[in-house]
Amino acid sequence: MSRAVLFDTETTGFEPLTGDRVIEIAAIELENDLPTGKQFYALLDPERDIPSDSTRVHGITSAHVEGKPKFAEVAEEMLKFFGDSPLIAHNAPFDFGFITAELERIGRPALDKSRMIDTLVLAKQRFPGMPNSLDALCRRFEIDLSARTTHNALLDCLLLADVYVELTGGRQRGLVLESEASLAFAQYAAPVQRIPRRIELTDAQREAHAGFVAQIKDAVWLKE
């Protein structure tokens, strides 16, 4: 089984080197590119104010983080969840930069950039010159965005997991077995669903298929 960890952060701003801090971390485990249901989540006290401009993006205020753990208190659990797996994020240098800055504040080594998989880079390679934000990609791949009224790290991870499958060509949407879908999403509260897509054949397509099968010796389609 191929394990990877997909993660996202929300922060007080854009510059970890000038004092901005992480206030939310979410990560989900993938096996063979599908969520297993295992997750890490932490809402953090950033030890500073949360600017109103940032709150407008993610909806998190200073009141929400009052009494929450500091990064130092959750770092060990986060690193254990990350393990030595590849780390997937959208605009990954941003998230890597913030996590590395937090780790360095407590005397821990930086994340190894060789583990980075940036879905924004993958999207730009596949759709050059087109909008490639998470919202834009979800719309392009017909992934339900109705629950995403603000940036929420855990919900963003779940959406990005669907996007990542599409970007890597790992699975056509709608071809998920019901048991797999239940395993992947049953443990999450976020209302992200895969909607099966019915494929209807025309009469001409049915006739063409029947003609093709008729030319095959001992075709399994003709056996009862």
C-alpha positions as CSV (number, residue, x, y, z in Angstrom):
1,M,0.0,0.0,0.0
2,S,1.3,3.5,-0.9
3,R,0.8,5.9,2.0
4,A,0.7,9.7,1.7
5,V,-0.5,12.5,3.9
6,L,-2.5,15.4,2.5
7,F,-2.5,18.5,4.8
8,D,-3.6,22.2,5.0
9,T,-3.0,25.1,7.3
10,E,-4.8,28.3,8.2
11,T,-2.7,31.2,9.5
12,T,-2.8,34.7,10.9
13,G,-1.3,36.1,7.6
14,F,1.2,35.4,4.8
15,E,4.7,35.9,6.3
16,P,5.9,33.3,8.8
17,L,9.3,35.0,9.0
18,T,7.8,38.2,10.2
19,G,5.6,36.9,12.9
20,D,2.6,35.3,11.3
21,R,1.6,32.0,12.9
22,V,-0.4,28.8,12.2
23,I,-3.8,28.7,13.8
24,E,-5.3,25.5,12.3
25,I,-3.7,22.3,10.9
26,A,-5.6,19.4,9.3
27,A,-4.2,16.3,7.7
28,I,-5.7,13.2,6.3
29,E,-4.1,9.9,5.4
30,L,-4.3,8.5,1.9
31,E,-3.6,4.9,0.9
32,N,-3.3,4.4,-2.9
33,D,-4.6,8.0,-3.3
34,L,-7.8,7.4,-1.3
35,P,-8.7,8.7,2.2
36,T,-8.6,6.0,4.9
37,G,-10.6,7.9,7.5
38,K,-7.5,8.6,9.7
39,Q,-6.9,12.3,10.4
40,F,-5.0,14.8,12.5
41,Y,-6.6,18.1,13.4
42,A,-5.6,21.0,15.7
43,L,-7.0,24.5,16.3
44,L,-4.1,26.4,17.9
45,D,-3.4,29.5,20.0
46,P,-1.1,31.5,17.8
47,E,0.2,33.5,20.8
48,R,-0.7,36.7,18.9
49,D,-3.7,38.5,17.6
50,I,-5.6,37.3,14.5
51,P,-6.0,40.2,12.0
52,S,-9.5,40.9,10.8
53,D,-8.4,40.5,7.2
54,S,-7.3,36.9,8.0
55,T,-10.6,36.2,9.8
56,R,-12.5,37.2,6.7
57,V,-10.7,34.4,4.8
58,H,-11.0,31.5,7.3
59,G,-13.6,32.7,9.8
60,I,-11.4,32.1,12.9
61,T,-11.2,34.8,15.5
62,S,-9.1,35.2,18.7
63,A,-12.1,34.1,20.7
64,H,-12.2,30.8,18.8
65,V,-8.6,30.0,19.8
66,E,-8.7,31.1,23.4
67,G,-7.5,28.3,25.6
68,K,-6.5,26.1,22.6
69,P,-3.1,24.3,22.6
70,K,0.0,26.0,21.3
71,F,1.9,24.5,18.4
72,A,4.6,23.1,20.7
73,E,1.9,21.0,22.4
74,V,0.7,19.3,19.3
75,A,4.0,19.1,17.2
76,E,4.9,15.6,18.3
77,E,1.5,14.2,17.4
78,M,1.5,16.0,14.1
79,L,5.0,14.7,13.2
80,K,4.0,11.2,14.2
81,F,0.9,11.4,11.9
82,F,3.1,12.7,9.0
83,G,5.6,9.9,9.5
84,D,8.0,9.7,6.6
85,S,5.2,9.8,3.9
86,P,5.0,12.2,1.0
87,L,3.2,15.4,2.0
88,I,0.6,16.8,-0.4
89,A,-0.7,20.3,-0.2
90,H,-2.2,23.0,-2.6
91,N,0.5,25.7,-3.0
92,A,2.6,23.5,-0.8
93,P,5.6,25.9,-0.3
94,F,3.2,28.1,1.7
95,D,2.2,25.4,4.1
96,F,5.7,23.9,4.3
97,G,7.0,27.4,5.1
98,F,4.7,27.9,8.0
99,I,5.1,24.4,9.5
100,T,8.9,24.7,9.2
101,A,8.8,28.1,10.9
102,E,6.8,26.7,13.7
103,L,9.1,23.7,14.1
104,E,12.2,25.9,14.1
105,R,10.7,28.0,16.9
106,I,10.7,24.9,19.1
107,G,14.1,23.6,18.0
108,R,12.8,20.9,15.6
109,P,14.2,20.1,12.1
110,A,12.4,21.6,9.1
111,L,10.2,19.5,6.9
112,D,12.2,17.9,4.1
113,K,11.2,19.6,0.9
114,S,11.9,16.4,-1.1
115,R,8.6,15.1,0.5
116,M,6.6,17.9,-1.0
117,I,3.9,17.2,-3.6
118,D,2.3,20.5,-4.8
119,T,-1.1,20.1,-6.3
120,L,-1.0,23.6,-7.6
121,V,2.1,22.7,-9.7
122,L,0.3,19.6,-11.0
123,A,-2.8,21.7,-11.9
124,K,-0.7,24.3,-13.7
125,Q,1.0,21.6,-15.7
126,R,-2.4,20.1,-16.7
127,F,-4.3,23.4,-17.2
128,P,-1.7,26.0,-18.2
129,G,-3.0,29.6,-18.2
130,M,-6.2,28.6,-16.5
131,P,-7.4,29.5,-12.9
132,N,-6.1,26.7,-10.6
133,S,-7.2,27.7,-7.1
134,L,-8.9,24.9,-5.1
135,D,-12.3,26.4,-5.8
136,A,-11.6,26.6,-9.6
137,L,-10.4,23.0,-9.7
138,C,-13.4,21.8,-7.7
139,R,-15.7,23.5,-10.2
140,R,-13.8,22.1,-13.1
141,F,-14.0,18.5,-11.8
142,E,-17.6,19.0,-10.6
143,I,-16.8,18.5,-7.0
144,D,-19.4,19.8,-4.5
145,L,-18.4,23.2,-3.0
146,S,-21.6,24.1,-1.2
147,A,-20.1,23.6,2.3
148,R,-17.1,25.8,1.6
149,T,-18.3,29.2,2.8
150,T,-14.8,30.0,4.3
151,H,-11.4,28.4,4.2
152,N,-11.6,25.4,6.6
153,A,-8.5,23.3,6.9
154,L,-10.2,19.9,7.3
155,L,-12.9,20.5,4.6
156,D,-10.2,21.8,2.3
157,C,-8.3,18.6,2.8
158,L,-11.3,16.5,1.8
159,L,-11.9,18.6,-1.3
160,L,-8.2,18.5,-2.2
161,A,-8.2,14.7,-1.9
162,D,-10.9,14.5,-4.6
163,V,-8.9,17.0,-6.7
164,Y,-5.7,15.1,-6.3
165,V,-7.3,11.9,-7.6
166,E,-8.5,13.8,-10.7
167,L,-5.1,15.5,-11.3
168,T,-3.2,12.3,-11.1
169,G,-5.6,10.3,-13.2
170,G,-5.9,7.7,-10.5
171,R,-9.6,7.1,-10.8
172,Q,-12.5,8.3,-12.9
173,R,-15.2,10.0,-10.8
174,G,-18.2,7.8,-10.3
175,L,-16.3,4.5,-10.4
176,V,-15.9,4.3,-6.7
177,L,-17.2,1.1,-5.1
178,E,-19.9,1.8,-2.4
179,S,-17.8,0.1,0.2
180,E,-14.8,2.2,-0.6
181,A,-16.7,5.4,-0.5
182,S,-18.1,4.5,2.9
183,L,-14.7,3.6,4.3
184,A,-13.2,6.9,2.9
185,F,-15.9,9.3,4.2
186,A,-17.9,7.7,7.0
187,Q,-15.6,9.1,9.7
188,Y,-15.8,12.7,8.4
189,A,-18.5,15.1,9.3
190,A,-17.9,17.3,6.3
191,P,-20.7,16.9,3.7
192,V,-18.4,16.0,0.8
193,Q,-19.8,13.3,-1.4
194,R,-19.0,11.4,-4.6
195,I,-22.1,11.3,-6.8
196,P,-22.1,8.4,-9.3
197,R,-22.4,9.4,-12.9
198,R,-24.7,7.2,-15.0
199,I,-23.4,6.3,-18.4
200,E,-26.2,5.9,-21.0
201,L,-25.4,4.1,-24.3
202,T,-27.1,5.1,-27.5
203,D,-28.8,2.4,-29.7
204,A,-25.9,2.9,-32.2
205,Q,-23.3,2.2,-29.5
206,R,-25.2,-0.9,-28.4
207,E,-25.3,-2.2,-32.0
208,A,-21.6,-1.5,-32.5
209,H,-20.7,-3.3,-29.3
210,A,-22.9,-6.3,-30.3
211,G,-21.2,-6.4,-33.7
212,F,-17.7,-6.3,-32.1
213,V,-18.6,-9.1,-29.6
214,A,-19.9,-11.3,-32.4
215,Q,-16.5,-11.3,-34.0
216,I,-14.8,-12.7,-30.8
217,K,-14.4,-16.4,-30.5
218,D,-16.0,-17.7,-27.2
219,A,-16.7,-14.1,-26.0
220,V,-17.4,-14.1,-22.3
221,W,-20.3,-11.6,-22.9
222,L,-22.2,-14.4,-24.7
223,K,-21.8,-17.0,-22.0
224,E,-24.5,-17.5,-19.4
